Amino acid sequence: MSDSSLRLVWVYPDLLSTYGDQGNALVVERRARQRGLDVQRVDVRSDQPVPTSGDIYLIGGGEDRPQRLAAERLRRDGGLERAASNGAIIFSVCAGYQILGHEFINDLGEREPGLGLIDVISTRGEGERCVGDVLADIDPRLGLPQLTGFENHQGITHLGPTARPFARTILGKGNGTGDGTEGAYNDTVFGTYMHGPVMARNPQIADLLLKLALDVNALPPTDDRWYEALRAERIAAATQPA
């Protein structure tokens, strides 16, 4: 982490920010400030270089064409890959998750190279879209409570040998492979299909990113009543009989 402040980078909000994913940046920033941390937030549009000195990078979801444009520009820019090699924390959602993998299917039906920061490959599903609420158990090694979120994707993401599943689904499709996995992570790079935005439903994920960036095992407590009320509401709604 930088000496003066925590640097939070929101990548390509003009291309990748569907289903309220920008809320993830708001939650991480707020929870850092609640702990008395000085936060510098940088919103990087797709016509700007991605800085390499960030501590936490967030990437949202997007439609097929913006996803292809984002992948092309990120490959050409190289800043996010350099930041990852410097140990930065990266959290991605849906289209952003696919971009961080080795490849995905673009809006032209072609295989589009990703950044290769997570050992996953995404293809296009032939059946119904994966749409609806999701409940999942996050990898116990991360020490987080049950995951709640909303998925809406046609893509199917297959994990390679070095990628760990971010969670195991109780309800919902997750990666869409039928093996019960949802998302993936590798060291300090994370991907998920969860919208919501996912940080508002799961503020402990934001805290995990802060702890990794600060290299600490715990953070001072903060008022979680609003978040817990939202979590309880969404989990109850997801588990109600149709």
C-alpha positions in Angstrom: 0.0 0.0 0.0 1.2 3.5 -0.6 2.5 5.5 2.3 -0.1 8.3 2.2 -3.4 6.7 1.3 -5.2 3.6 -0.1 -5.5 3.9 -3.8 -8.8 2.4 -5.2 -9.1 2.1 -9.0 -12.4 1.7 -10.7 -11.6 0.3 -14.2 -13.5 1.4 -17.3 -16.8 2.6 -15.8 -17.8 3.8 -19.3 -17.8 0.2 -20.6 -18.1 -2.1 -17.6 -20.7 -1.0 -15.0 -24.0 -2.8 -15.4 -26.4 -3.8 -12.7 -25.1 -1.3 -10.3 -21.5 -2.7 -10.2 -20.2 0.8 -9.5 -21.7 0.3 -6.1 -18.7 -2.0 -5.3 -16.4 1.0 -5.5 -18.7 3.0 -3.3 -18.8 0.3 -0.6 -15.1 -0.4 -0.5 -14.4 3.4 -0.3 -17.0 3.9 2.5 -15.8 0.9 4.6 -12.3 2.1 4.3 -13.2 5.7 5.4 -15.3 4.3 8.3 -12.0 2.8 9.6 -10.3 6.1 9.4 -8.3 5.2 6.3 -7.4 7.9 3.7 -8.7 6.7 0.3 -7.9 8.1 -3.1 -10.4 6.8 -5.6 -9.4 6.9 -9.3 -12.1 6.2 -12.0 -10.2 5.3 -15.2 -12.2 5.6 -18.4 -11.4 3.4 -21.4 -9.5 6.2 -23.2 -7.1 6.6 -20.2 -4.1 4.6 -19.1 -4.7 2.2 -16.2 -2.3 3.3 -13.4 0.0 0.6 -12.0 0.3 2.1 -8.5 -3.2 1.2 -7.3 -3.8 -1.0 -4.2 -7.3 -2.3 -5.1 -8.7 -2.5 -8.7 -12.4 -3.1 -9.3 -14.0 -4.2 -12.7 -17.7 -4.5 -13.4 -19.9 -6.3 -15.9 -20.9 -5.1 -19.3 -22.7 -6.1 -22.5 -20.9 -8.2 -25.2 -19.5 -5.4 -27.4 -18.3 -3.2 -24.5 -16.7 -6.3 -23.1 -14.7 -6.9 -26.3 -13.6 -3.2 -26.5 -12.6 -3.3 -22.8 -10.5 -6.5 -23.4 -8.8 -5.0 -26.4 -7.9 -1.8 -24.6 -6.7 -3.6 -21.4 -4.4 -5.8 -23.5 -3.0 -2.9 -25.4 -2.6 -0.8 -22.2 -1.0 -3.5 -20.1 -1.4 -1.4 -16.9 -3.7 -3.9 -15.1 -1.4 -6.8 -15.8 1.6 -4.8 -14.4 -0.4 -3.9 -11.4 -1.2 -7.6 -10.8 2.5 -8.5 -11.1 3.2 -5.8 -8.4 0.8 -7.6 -6.0 -2.3 -5.4 -6.4 -5.7 -6.7 -5.3 -8.2 -7.2 -8.2 -11.9 -8.0 -7.9 -13.9 -8.5 -11.1 -17.6 -9.1 -11.9 -19.2 -11.0 -14.8 -17.8 -9.6 -18.1 -14.8 -8.3 -16.1 -14.3 -11.8 -14.6 -14.3 -13.3 -18.1 -11.7 -10.7 -19.3 -9.3 -11.7 -16.5 -9.3 -15.3 -17.7 -7.5 -16.7 -20.7 -10.2 -16.2 -23.2 -14.0 -15.7 -23.8 -16.4 -15.6 -26.7 -17.0 -12.1 -27.9 -20.0 -10.4 -29.6 -18.7 -11.6 -33.0 -18.8 -15.2 -31.9 -15.0 -15.4 -31.9 -12.6 -16.4 -29.2 -11.2 -13.3 -27.6 -8.0 -13.3 -25.6 -8.2 -12.3 -22.0 -5.5 -11.1 -19.6 -4.7 -14.5 -18.2 -4.7 -13.3 -14.6 -7.1 -16.1 -13.5 -6.8 -19.7 -14.8 -10.2 -19.8 -16.4 -11.7 -20.1 -19.9 -15.2 -18.8 -20.7 -17.5 -20.2 -23.4 -21.0 -19.3 -24.5 -23.8 -21.5 -23.1 -26.3 -23.1 -25.5 -29.2 -23.3 -23.0 -31.1 -20.8 -21.0 -29.3 -17.8 -19.5 -28.2 -18.0 -15.9 -30.6 -15.5 -14.3 -31.7 -15.0 -10.7 -30.6 -14.9 -7.1 -27.7 -17.0 -6.0 -26.7 -18.3 -2.6 -23.3 -19.9 -2.2 -20.7 -20.9 0.4 -17.5 -19.0 -0.1 -14.2 -21.0 0.1 -13.6 -21.5 3.8 -10.0 -20.4 3.4 -11.3 -16.9 2.8 -13.2 -16.8 6.1 -16.3 -15.1 4.7 -20.0 -15.7 5.4 -22.5 -17.0 2.8 -22.5 -15.3 -0.5 -25.7 -13.6 -1.8 -26.0 -12.0 -5.2 -27.8 -11.8 -8.6 -26.6 -13.4 -11.8 -27.5 -12.7 -15.4 -25.1 -14.2 -17.9 -25.0 -16.6 -20.9 -21.3 -17.4 -20.4 -20.0 -20.6 -19.0 -16.7 -20.4 -17.1 -14.4 -23.4 -16.7 -11.7 -23.4 -14.0 -8.2 -24.5 -14.8 -5.9 -26.4 -12.3 -4.5 -23.3 -10.6 -7.9 -21.5 -10.1 -9.8 -22.0 -6.9 -13.6 -21.7 -6.9 -14.6 -18.5 -5.1 -17.7 -20.3 -3.8 -20.0 -23.4 -4.0 -23.6 -22.8 -5.0 -26.5 -23.7 -2.8 -29.0 -21.9 -5.1 -28.3 -20.7 -8.7 -26.0 -21.6 -11.5 -22.7 -19.8 -10.7 -20.1 -20.6 -13.3 -22.8 -22.5 -15.3 -20.7 -25.7 -15.6 -23.0 -27.8 -13.5 -20.2 -28.5 -11.0 -21.6 -26.1 -8.4 -18.7 -23.6 -8.6 -19.2 -19.9 -8.5 -16.4 -17.5 -9.5 -12.7 -18.2 -9.1 -9.6 -16.7 -7.5 -5.9 -17.0 -7.5 -3.9 -15.3 -4.8 -5.0 -11.6 -4.9 -7.1 -11.8 -8.1 -10.8 -12.6 -7.8 -13.7 -13.1 -10.2 -17.5 -13.7 -9.7 -20.7 -13.5 -11.6 -22.5 -11.8 -8.7 -24.1 -8.5 -9.2 -26.3 -6.8 -6.6 -23.9 -5.0 -6.3 -22.1 -7.8 -4.6 -20.3 -5.6 -2.1 -23.5 -4.1 -0.8 -24.9 -7.6 -0.2 -21.6 -8.9 1.1 -19.6 -6.1 2.8 -17.2 -8.7 4.3 -15.8 -9.1 0.7 -14.9 -5.4 0.7 -13.2 -5.9 4.1 -11.2 -8.8 2.7 -9.9 -6.7 -0.1 -8.9 -4.0 2.4 -7.2 -6.5 4.7 -5.2 -7.9 1.8 -4.2 -4.4 0.6 -3.2 -3.3 4.2 -1.6 -6.7 4.9 -3.5 -7.1 8.2 -5.5 -9.9 9.7 -8.3 -7.8 11.1 -10.0 -4.4 10.8 -11.7 -2.2 13.4 -15.4 -3.0 13.7 -18.0 -0.9 12.0 -21.8 -0.5 11.9 -23.1 -3.3 9.7 -26.8 -3.0 10.5 -27.8 -1.6 7.1 -25.8 -4.3 5.3 -27.1 -7.1 7.5 -30.7 -6.0 6.9 -30.2 -6.0 3.2 -28.5 -9.4 3.3 -31.3 -10.9 5.4 -33.9 -9.5 3.0 -32.3 -10.8 -0.2 -31.5 -14.2 1.3 -35.1 -14.5 2.5 -36.4 -13.5 -0.9 -34.2 -16.0 -2.7 -35.2 -18.9 -0.4 -39.0 -18.3 -0.4 -41.0 -20.9 -2.3 -42.1 -19.9 -5.8 
